[in-house]
């Protein structure tokens, strides 16, 4: 696998960890195997330990749990264009 093609998403990395946990590998073995294949794209040993523990405890999902609070805003070209024009985009800003 080339360095360019080894950039896996977090969910894909966690699925690999989950697979190895089900095969009975230790977090250290999982980490070493992932580093040998993914090199710099491998997750940290701390993350491998965390997810291995969660899967050993019965977790099935590889996705992040929802977080409380306001959702993250999205940076889009349209939003950047609106801000870069320097014109107020609502009444509160216009009154300033």
N, C-alpha and C positions, 0 to 999 in steps of 0.2 A: 504494500500500500504506500503510495507516495505521500509526502508531507501535505500537499495541497488537498488530497482527497480524504485525509484523516480528521478533518474538522467536523466532528459529530455534534449534534445538538445535545443539550443537557438531558433530554428525555432518552435519546439514543444511548448516551453514556450510562444512564441509570439502568436501562434495559440490559446492557452488558453486565453490569454489576449484579443485577437481579439473577441473570442466567447463571453466573459463576457461583453465587450464593446457593442457588438450588443444586448446583453440582457439588457443593460441599467445600469449596475453596475458602481459605481465610482471606480477610481483607488485605493482608500483606501480599499473598499470592496473586490476588486480583490486581492490586496496584502494580506489582512488578510486571505482570502480563500485559496490562494496559500500556505501561510506559514502554515496554519493548516493541509494541506495535504502533502506538500513537505518538510516541516521543513527547515533544513539547505540548501537544494537544491533549495529553492525558489529564484527567482530573487530579487534584491534589490527593495525597494520602488521607488527609483529614476528611475530605468529601467521600472518598471510597469507604472509609470506616463508618461514617455517618449513615450512608445509604445501605451499606451491608447490614448494619445493626437494625435499621428500620425494616429491611426485607426479612431478616432473621426473626423479627418480632411479629411477622405476619402481614406487613404492608404489601399490597398488591400493585397500587398505582405508582407509576414512574413520574407522574406530573406533580408540580408544586401544589401545596395546599393553598386555598384562597386566603388572601390576607385582608384583614379589616382596614377600613379607611378609604380615603378617596383614591380612585383609580389613577394611574399614571397618565399624564397627558401625552398625546402623540405629537411628535415633531413631523410636520409635513411640509412639502414645498409651499403649499398655499399659506400655512401659518407663518412660515418664515418670510414669505413675500409680503404678507400683511404687516408684519412687524418692521420690515426693512423699508417700507414706504415712509415711515415716520409720521403717518397720519393717525389721529385718534380713531379707534374702531368702535367706541361706544360713548354714551353721554357722559359717564363719569370721567373718562379721560379727556373729553372735549371741554369739560368745565374746569379742568386743572389749569 
